[in-house]
């Protein structure tokens, strides 16, 4: 882990906006990932259903704390103590994928992780990276997401992809960082939906 003094130095530019507004910098800030769904990528939807499962997540990515990585310690990951996700990332990103597929994907019916249904297909995956890079020029957020599609009753994957994207911040504030993460999530969902639609998986 990054020492506390270094963590505070990294947080300082992000929290200047909070100080300027007269708010206590120690209060917890919770951010929600709710990107708009992508535009439609297909006009012919299959008469089939898909269920999006909660994503697996590596290390601290399964929690609520926002992660960061520095150039000085590229093999170490840090966690902001007071900058948090409203919902753990695996569930939030799975919901975003379900909304994206429902709005623009190739399936007639899309089910979120919480729904108890027997779908024709299952979309699962792993969140490999989702972190703030405060020392990049310009500062940015980055993500890597792996996805797998298979028939619900089969073990052999029909399709796999690995997406790696980043998104710059517009300014060094917590709100700008959260907004960049939301844009990044929207791009991930759009690319996933476009790639999945191009595969044209068969029906039952």
Backbone bond lengths (Angstrom), bond angles and torsions (degrees), N, CA, C in turn:
res aa  C-N    CA-C-N  psi(-1)  N-CA   C-N-CA  omega(-1)  CA-C   N-CA-C  phi
1 X - - - 1.468 - - 1.523 110.65 -
2 X 1.320 117.32 151.37 1.453 122.08 177.79 1.519 108.92 -75.17
3 X 1.358 119.30 135.61 1.470 121.54 179.99 1.522 111.44 -54.84
4 X 1.331 115.33 154.00 1.460 121.13 -176.84 1.517 112.08 -58.36
5 X 1.341 117.53 -41.67 1.462 119.64 -178.24 1.524 111.03 -62.16
6 X 1.330 116.27 -40.12 1.476 119.82 178.72 1.521 110.95 -68.44
7 X 1.334 115.98 -37.82 1.467 120.03 177.29 1.517 110.50 -60.47
8 X 1.337 116.86 -43.49 1.460 120.35 -179.86 1.524 111.03 -64.83
9 X 1.329 117.20 -37.40 1.460 120.23 177.93 1.520 110.95 -65.01
10 X 1.316 117.04 -38.84 1.458 120.62 178.62 1.526 111.33 -68.55
11 X 1.306 115.56 -36.00 1.460 119.95 -179.51 1.514 112.79 -74.66
12 X 1.321 117.14 -23.85 1.459 120.57 -172.43 1.523 113.55 -53.21
13 X 1.352 120.38 -52.30 1.458 118.32 -179.57 1.511 113.47 -64.38
14 X 1.341 117.05 -29.72 1.459 119.51 178.85 1.514 112.16 -70.60
15 X 1.332 116.37 -29.26 1.457 119.53 -174.52 1.523 113.78 -98.54
16 X 1.338 117.59 0.75 1.461 119.78 178.31 1.519 110.97 -60.82
17 X 1.335 115.47 -37.77 1.457 118.74 179.47 1.507 111.61 -62.65
18 X 1.331 117.11 -37.52 1.459 120.50 179.06 1.522 110.64 -66.90
19 X 1.343 116.32 -40.28 1.469 119.21 179.11 1.518 110.57 -64.03
20 X 1.334 116.54 -42.26 1.457 120.38 -178.13 1.513 111.13 -62.30
21 X 1.321 116.67 -30.23 1.455 119.84 -179.14 1.514 112.82 -84.89
22 X 1.334 117.79 0.63 1.447 120.18 177.95 1.512 113.86 80.15
23 X 1.346 118.55 12.74 1.446 121.29 -179.17 1.527 109.61 -94.31
24 X 1.326 118.02 147.08 1.465 120.20 178.82 1.518 110.79 -66.84
25 X 1.327 117.15 129.00 1.457 119.73 -174.60 1.520 112.38 -72.84
26 X 1.344 117.32 -13.79 1.454 119.01 -176.12 1.523 112.70 -84.32
27 X 1.320 119.00 -9.73 1.460 118.91 -176.85 1.520 110.30 -70.36
28 X 1.320 116.24 146.72 1.454 121.23 178.25 1.521 110.28 -71.00
29 X 1.313 115.43 140.78 1.461 121.83 176.71 1.524 107.92 -119.58
30 X 1.333 116.50 122.95 1.453 122.28 -178.82 1.523 109.20 -107.89
31 X 1.323 115.97 132.26 1.460 121.59 -177.96 1.521 110.32 -121.11
32 X 1.313 114.01 141.48 1.461 120.75 -178.53 1.521 110.02 -106.42
33 X 1.322 117.00 137.97 1.464 121.82 173.37 1.526 108.29 -96.20
34 X 1.328 116.58 107.43 1.460 121.13 -179.46 1.520 109.12 -141.36
35 X 1.334 117.65 67.66 1.469 120.30 -178.39 1.523 111.75 -70.26
36 X 1.319 117.70 151.18 1.462 119.71 175.10 1.518 110.00 -67.36
37 X 1.339 118.83 146.95 1.470 120.04 179.24 1.520 111.04 -66.63
38 X 1.317 117.43 152.96 1.467 120.43 -179.83 1.513 111.34 -73.69
39 X 1.341 117.65 163.38 1.460 120.31 174.41 1.523 110.33 -67.11
40 X 1.324 116.82 158.09 1.458 121.65 -177.73 1.520 110.89 -61.64
41 X 1.332 115.35 136.00 1.460 120.42 178.21 1.530 111.98 -108.90
42 X 1.313 118.11 -3.48 1.455 121.01 -179.35 1.523 110.14 -146.87
43 X 1.309 116.14 145.17 1.465 120.90 177.68 1.520 111.60 -103.13
44 X 1.329 118.00 -13.61 1.461 122.49 -179.13 1.523 109.13 -116.34
45 X 1.318 116.40 101.61 1.456 120.20 -179.55 1.522 109.94 -90.14
46 X 1.320 115.31 142.64 1.452 120.97 178.67 1.524 109.96 -74.92
47 X 1.318 115.38 145.83 1.463 119.66 175.58 1.525 107.98 -81.65
48 X 1.314 114.53 69.03 1.462 121.85 -177.49 1.513 108.38 -150.11
49 X 1.343 115.73 161.68 1.455 120.87 -178.10 1.523 110.23 -117.70
50 X 1.324 115.19 153.44 1.459 121.40 177.20 1.524 108.09 -136.79
51 X 1.314 115.65 140.25 1.462 120.24 173.70 1.516 109.08 -111.77
52 X 1.323 115.27 129.89 1.459 121.75 176.14 1.520 108.09 -91.32
53 X 1.309 116.64 122.27 1.456 121.02 -179.80 1.527 110.31 -93.17
54 X 1.339 114.90 156.22 1.468 118.79 173.17 1.522 109.23 -56.21
55 X 1.315 116.19 140.39 1.451 120.65 -178.10 1.525 111.31 -77.00
56 X 1.317 115.31 147.06 1.461 119.16 165.55 1.522 107.26 -72.99
57 X 1.311 117.13 159.53 1.464 120.53 -177.60 1.513 109.88 -145.54
58 X 1.315 115.46 140.10 1.455 120.61 -179.72 1.535 111.45 -87.15
59 X 1.312 115.47 134.88 1.456 120.65 172.65 1.521 114.01 55.88
60 X 1.332 114.82 -130.99 1.458 121.37 -176.19 1.528 113.06 -72.49
61 X 1.329 118.30 -6.86 1.460 120.67 -178.21 1.528 112.85 -65.70
62 X 1.313 117.17 -14.99 1.454 119.61 178.81 1.518 113.61 -81.17
63 X 1.323 117.82 -4.67 1.459 121.07 -176.92 1.513 113.47 -101.89
64 X 1.340 115.33 -158.90 1.465 121.41 -176.62 1.525 113.24 -104.93
65 X 1.315 118.49 -20.07 1.464 119.58 -176.22 1.528 111.02 -71.78
66 X 1.332 115.73 138.50 1.463 120.99 177.24 1.523 108.55 -76.70
67 X 1.320 115.86 133.92 1.458 121.79 -175.10 1.519 111.38 -98.37
68 X 1.329 115.71 154.09 1.463 120.70 175.15 1.520 109.17 -141.73
69 X 1.331 115.12 162.66 1.467 121.83 178.29 1.524 107.99 -142.06
70 X 1.321 116.76 141.84 1.461 121.48 -177.34 1.525 110.92 -110.72
71 X 1.339 114.89 160.00 1.465 119.60 176.85 1.524 111.78 -69.39
72 X 1.331 116.29 -33.01 1.464 120.20 -178.58 1.524 111.76 -68.45
73 X 1.339 117.11 -33.04 1.463 121.93 -178.73 1.523 109.44 -128.41
74 X 1.328 118.98 68.85 1.468 120.90 -173.92 1.524 113.98 -66.63
75 X 1.324 117.98 -18.16 1.464 120.36 179.22 1.530 112.47 -91.32
76 X 1.311 116.96 -3.70 1.458 120.99 179.84 1.523 110.45 -108.36
77 X 1.311 115.73 146.76 1.460 120.76 176.23 1.520 108.20 -118.19
78 X 1.330 115.77 137.94 1.452 120.64 177.82 1.515 110.86 -110.93
79 X 1.320 116.47 162.34 1.465 122.21 179.21 1.521 108.92 -126.24
80 X 1.329 117.30 127.55 1.456 121.13 174.42 1.528 108.50 -72.26
81 X 1.321 116.49 129.72 1.463 120.27 -177.29 1.522 112.66 -70.66
82 X 1.329 117.94 -37.55 1.466 120.25 -172.05 1.528 114.00 -111.63
83 X 1.333 117.74 2.33 1.473 121.61 176.89 1.516 107.66 -108.71
84 X 1.331 116.31 111.75 1.455 121.89 -166.78 1.525 111.24 -132.30
85 X 1.322 115.18 155.54 1.456 120.75 171.62 1.527 109.67 -85.60
86 X 1.314 116.29 142.22 1.464 120.37 177.94 1.533 110.83 -62.95
87 X 1.326 115.32 -35.80 1.463 122.11 -179.70 1.525 107.91 -130.17
88 X 1.334 119.04 142.71 1.464 119.19 176.05 1.522 112.08 -52.60
89 X 1.317 115.92 141.55 1.462 121.31 -172.55 1.525 115.33 -55.92
90 X 1.337 120.58 -42.81 1.468 118.43 -177.45 1.523 113.79 -55.66
91 X 1.329 116.35 -42.35 1.463 119.43 179.15 1.513 112.54 -73.11
92 X 1.337 117.25 -40.15 1.465 120.63 -178.71 1.531 111.30 -63.85
93 X 1.330 117.09 -42.73 1.454 119.78 -179.75 1.521 111.78 -72.03
94 X 1.328 117.45 -34.83 1.464 119.32 175.69 1.524 110.79 -64.00
95 X 1.319 117.16 -40.32 1.472 120.04 176.99 1.528 111.08 -64.03
96 X 1.335 117.02 -39.37 1.465 120.42 178.28 1.526 110.72 -64.56
97 X 1.328 117.27 -39.87 1.466 120.61 176.92 1.527 110.94 -64.43
98 X 1.321 117.01 -41.94 1.463 120.20 178.55 1.522 111.10 -62.52
99 X 1.335 117.02 -43.52 1.467 120.14 178.39 1.522 111.04 -63.58
100 X 1.339 116.68 -40.55 1.450 120.18 178.73 1.518 112.61 -64.24
101 X 1.326 116.64 -43.23 1.471 120.26 177.97 1.527 111.19 -66.92
102 X 1.315 116.00 -37.15 1.465 119.51 179.98 1.526 111.08 -65.72
103 X 1.322 116.06 -36.85 1.464 120.24 -176.72 1.520 112.81 -82.75
104 X 1.333 117.28 -32.75 1.462 118.12 -166.92 1.519 115.18 -139.23
105 X 1.324 118.04 0.52 1.454 119.63 -171.17 1.516 115.35 -90.99
106 X 1.336 116.25 -175.97 1.460 121.67 -172.79 1.525 114.94 -87.67
107 X 1.332 118.35 -1.70 1.460 120.46 -175.65 1.526 111.50 -102.30
108 X 1.325 115.04 143.62 1.465 119.63 179.95 1.520 111.49 -71.00
109 X 1.318 117.03 -31.38 1.463 120.95 -177.75 1.528 109.48 -133.63
110 X 1.313 114.97 132.76 1.464 121.60 -179.48 1.517 108.69 -127.43
111 X 1.322 116.35 130.05 1.466 121.73 -177.74 1.518 110.32 -115.73
112 X 1.314 115.74 135.40 1.459 122.36 178.96 1.524 109.51 -76.00
113 X 1.337 117.46 165.31 1.466 120.61 -177.19 1.528 114.12 -56.88
114 X 1.322 117.68 -35.22 1.464 120.28 -174.62 1.532 113.22 -75.06
115 X 1.320 118.22 -15.47 1.459 121.21 -177.93 1.526 110.67 -76.91
116 X 1.316 116.12 134.58 1.465 121.49 177.83 1.524 108.83 -97.14
117 X 1.294 115.70 93.57 1.458 121.80 -177.21 1.527 109.06 -138.41
118 X 1.327 115.05 165.66 1.454 121.12 172.94 1.527 106.98 -109.09
119 X 1.317 116.00 99.50 1.461 121.54 -176.53 1.534 110.27 -92.28
120 X 1.329 115.15 164.90 1.462 120.16 176.91 1.523 111.50 -73.12
121 X 1.348 115.36 -35.72 1.458 120.63 -176.85 1.522 109.90 -130.04
122 X 1.323 115.36 159.98 1.455 122.38 176.56 1.523 107.93 -128.94
123 X 1.326 116.01 129.47 1.461 121.79 173.86 1.523 107.89 -108.05
124 X 1.308 115.79 116.87 1.461 121.09 179.31 1.519 108.73 -125.35
125 X 1.312 116.52 174.62 1.465 117.62 -179.73 1.511 112.36 179.95
126 X 1.321 114.13 -174.62 1.459 121.26 -178.73 1.522 109.67 -138.70
127 X 1.317 114.98 130.54 1.461 120.92 173.20 1.524 107.66 -85.98
128 X 1.317 116.12 114.09 1.457 122.08 -173.16 1.525 111.66 -97.95
129 X 1.326 116.04 -33.12 1.467 120.48 -177.55 1.523 108.69 -152.23
130 X 1.326 116.76 137.12 1.465 122.20 176.06 1.516 105.71 -162.45
131 X 1.344 117.16 91.08 1.458 119.62 -167.78 1.523 112.45 -149.48
132 X 1.318 113.56 158.16 1.459 123.39 177.39 1.526 108.49 -91.27
133 X 1.327 116.23 136.97 1.469 122.19 177.54 1.531 107.67 -116.16
134 X 1.334 118.32 82.59 1.470 121.51 -171.09 1.520 113.80 -69.03
135 X 1.347 118.62 -20.80 1.454 120.94 -177.64 1.524 113.03 -99.50
136 X 1.323 117.31 1.89 1.463 119.53 175.27 1.526 109.09 -68.79
137 X 1.310 116.11 161.89 1.468 120.94 179.78 1.534 109.35 -123.28
138 X 1.342 117.82 104.03 1.468 126.94 -4.71 1.532 111.09 -75.34
139 X 1.355 117.69 165.21 1.468 120.00 174.81 1.523 110.34 -55.56
140 X 1.319 116.29 145.12 1.453 119.95 -175.26 1.519 110.83 -151.24
141 X 1.324 115.46 172.78 1.463 122.00 171.92 1.517 107.04 -118.82
142 X 1.330 116.61 152.42 1.460 120.95 -174.96 1.525 109.96 -140.80
143 X 1.337 115.22 151.74 1.466 120.25 -178.91 1.518 110.30 -148.12
144 X 1.331 114.80 150.08 1.461 122.74 169.45 1.519 107.43 -133.60
145 X 1.325 116.20 128.18 1.456 122.52 -175.76 1.520 109.55 -133.08
146 X 1.321 116.89 127.62 1.456 121.94 174.11 1.520 110.40 -105.49
147 X 1.337 117.44 137.00 1.464 122.34 -178.06 1.524 110.64 -130.63
148 X 1.337 116.37 148.00 1.459 122.81 178.89 1.520 109.26 -138.53
149 X 1.323 116.55 133.47 1.463 122.41 175.33 1.528 108.50 -113.48
150 X 1.321 115.78 134.75 1.460 120.03 175.58 1.523 109.71 -148.81
151 X 1.322 115.37 160.31 1.460 119.05 172.84 1.522 108.93 -65.97
152 X 1.307 116.24 147.48 1.456 120.24 -172.87 1.519 112.25 -60.26
153 X 1.326 117.96 -32.73 1.467 121.33 -176.17 1.525 112.29 -106.55
154 X 1.308 117.89 18.50 1.457 121.57 179.59 1.516 109.45 -124.66
155 X 1.313 115.40 154.86 1.457 120.02 179.71 1.525 112.04 -101.03
156 X 1.310 117.48 -16.79 1.455 120.44 -177.18 1.524 110.25 -82.60
157 X 1.319 118.84 123.51 1.474 120.82 178.91 1.528 111.40 -65.03
158 X 1.316 115.44 141.20 1.466 121.35 173.84 1.524 111.24 -89.93
159 X 1.313 115.08 -26.27 1.471 119.65 -172.87 1.514 109.39 -158.91
160 X 1.325 115.15 140.09 1.452 120.83 175.66 1.524 109.06 -139.36
161 X 1.313 115.00 148.31 1.458 119.62 174.11 1.521 109.43 -150.36
162 X 1.309 114.93 158.24 1.472 121.88 176.16 1.517 106.83 -134.15
163 X 1.312 116.24 119.30 1.460 122.77 -176.27 1.526 109.81 -109.88
164 X 1.324 116.18 131.54 1.458 122.16 176.13 1.523 108.46 -130.15
165 X 1.328 116.21 119.66 1.468 121.76 -176.61 1.522 109.89 -139.55
166 X 1.340 115.97 161.18 1.463 120.45 170.64 1.526 108.69 -140.74
167 X 1.317 115.03 164.20 1.466 121.79 -175.66 1.527 108.99 -146.20
168 X 1.348 118.79 127.98 1.467 120.45 -179.97 1.524 112.13 -75.25
169 X 1.331 115.04 154.63 1.458 121.15 173.23 1.524 109.65 -85.02
170 X 1.308 116.78 148.58 1.458 120.63 176.05 1.530 111.37 -82.52
171 X 1.341 117.48 -25.36 1.461 123.25 176.26 1.519 107.94 -162.53
172 X 1.338 116.64 165.89 1.461 120.93 -177.02 1.524 111.57 -91.13
173 X 1.326 115.70 74.29 1.461 122.26 175.53 1.521 108.00 -135.75
174 X 1.338 117.58 157.83 1.466 118.95 176.61 1.521 112.43 -58.71
175 X 1.332 117.58 -39.99 1.461 120.19 -179.12 1.529 111.38 -64.54
176 X 1.333 116.59 -39.69 1.467 119.91 179.09 1.519 110.60 -67.47
177 X 1.325 117.08 -36.35 1.459 120.02 176.58 1.525 110.56 -64.25
178 X 1.333 117.13 -45.53 1.462 120.23 179.35 1.529 110.99 -62.88
179 X 1.332 117.03 -39.43 1.464 120.58 178.49 1.529 111.16 -64.78
180 X 1.336 116.50 -37.75 1.466 119.78 177.93 1.526 110.59 -66.34
181 X 1.329 117.19 -39.99 1.457 120.12 175.99 1.534 110.77 -61.59
182 X 1.321 117.01 -37.78 1.465 119.91 -179.74 1.529 110.90 -68.91
183 X 1.337 117.40 -41.19 1.473 119.92 175.23 1.518 110.60 -63.13
184 X 1.320 116.18 -40.58 1.460 120.42 178.48 1.528 110.60 -61.05
185 X 1.321 117.26 -43.50 1.461 121.20 178.32 1.521 110.90 -62.31
186 X 1.329 116.93 -41.25 1.471 120.31 178.10 1.525 111.18 -60.76
187 X 1.335 117.60 -41.24 1.462 121.01 178.76 1.525 110.89 -66.47
188 X 1.328 117.20 -40.61 1.459 120.76 177.89 1.524 111.06 -60.76
189 X 1.326 116.14 -46.60 1.463 120.37 -179.63 1.517 110.55 -63.20
190 X 1.328 117.01 -44.24 1.465 119.97 -179.02 1.529 111.33 -61.68
191 X 1.328 116.73 -44.19 1.461 119.28 179.69 1.522 111.35 -66.42
192 X 1.327 117.30 -38.49 1.460 120.56 178.98 1.519 111.42 -64.66
193 X 1.334 116.85 -45.15 1.463 121.17 179.93 1.521 110.78 -64.43
194 X 1.329 117.54 -42.84 1.465 121.27 179.66 1.527 110.91 -62.79
195 X 1.329 116.81 -44.91 1.458 120.51 -179.55 1.522 111.35 -66.08
196 X 1.321 117.14 -39.82 1.460 120.64 179.88 1.526 111.16 -68.12
197 X 1.315 117.27 -40.12 1.460 120.94 178.46 1.517 111.41 -62.86
198 X 1.317 116.94 -33.78 1.470 120.39 -179.59 1.517 112.64 -69.66
199 X 1.346 117.48 -19.29 1.463 120.34 -179.21 1.519 113.14 -77.80
200 X 1.319 117.18 -24.98 1.451 122.56 -179.61 1.521 112.07 49.44
201 X 1.331 119.16 60.57 1.464 119.87 177.87 1.521 111.42 -62.53
202 X 1.299 117.18 148.44 1.458 120.74 -177.85 1.503 112.39 -74.76
203 X 1.320 117.19 171.34 1.458 122.54 178.12 1.515 110.62 -80.30
204 X 1.326 116.55 -153.18 1.475 119.67 -178.27 1.518 110.50 -60.49
